[in-house]
Amino acid sequence: MILPEKFDQNEWFIILSFLFVLCLLYFLPNRFPLSLRIMVFVFASSVGRLTDRYLAGPNFDLYDIMDTGRYDLFDSLTYFLYALFALLFVYGFEKLNIKGFYTILYLVLCTTAGTTFEWLSVQYNVFTFHGWKSQYSFIFYLIIQSFTLLFYTYVREVYMKITDKNVLS
């Protein structure tokens, strides 16, 4: 694993964000089984990695993550951070018992929050855009978060059928 060229504000931003979200998740009561949390975690980090590989890779090079265009230790932490945010996202969805029209509203609000966090990340040089704009991220986040909810609700239903019990009990 490549270490950062210099340890500066973007690494501190990732560390502090990571610790904040991790602590938040730690202190929230469990809403669903470990197996579902792991699946959401892997799904979100994989989608984040694949999306960034496609958009920030050498073919398009629309942005860099961290200090260079190369994959380093803190790039991997950003993918864990994506996954932690996905867990918070799904937790909120379950905790608020969102259904129907409110699902769309929840998606838009969370997408706005994600885009805002990305904008803040740009201010701390976590991302350096080369033709990418945060407006594009809003569309991508809306799509990805929709797929995350679809994935989660699907695996929740499968879990309930396999175990013959309610996930939230």
Long-range contacts (C-beta under 8 A, 24 or more apart in sequence): 1-72, 1-73, 1-76, 2-70, 2-71, 2-72, 2-73, 3-72, 3-73, 4-66, 4-67, 4-72, 4-73, 4-74, 5-67, 5-68, 6-67, 8-67, 8-125, 9-124, 9-125, 10-66, 10-67, 10-74, 10-124, 10-125, 10-126, 11-66, 11-74, 12-124, 13-121, 13-124, 13-126, 14-66, 14-74, 14-77, 14-78, 14-81, 14-126, 15-77, 17-81, 17-117, 18-77, 18-80, 18-81, 18-84, 21-81, 21-84, 21-85, 21-88, 22-84, 24-88, 25-84, 25-87, 25-88, 25-91, 28-91, 31-91, 31-94, 31-95, 31-168, 32-90, 32-94, 32-156, 32-167, 32-168, 33-159, 33-167, 35-159, 36-152, 36-155, 36-156, 36-159, 36-167, 37-87, 39-151, 39-155, 40-83, 40-86, 40-87, 40-90, 40-148, 40-151, 40-152, 40-155, 41-83, 41-84, 41-86, 41-87, 42-83, 43-86, 43-148, 43-151, 44-82, 44-83, 44-85, 44-86, 44-87, 44-148, 45-79, 45-80, 45-82, 45-83, 47-82, 47-144, 47-147, 47-148, 48-78, 48-79, 48-82, 48-83, 49-79, 51-140, 51-144, 52-79, 55-132, 61-130, 62-129, 62-130, 62-131, 62-132, 63-127, 63-128, 63-129, 63-130, 63-131, 63-132, 64-127, 64-128, 64-130, 65-126, 65-127, 66-125, 66-126, 67-125, 78-126, 85-114, 85-117, 86-148, 89-145, 89-148, 90-148, 90-149, 90-152, 93-149, 93-152, 94-168, 103-149, 107-142, 107-145, 107-146, 107-149, 108-142, 110-141, 110-145, 111-138, 111-141, 111-142, 111-145, 112-138, 114-141, 114-145, 115-141
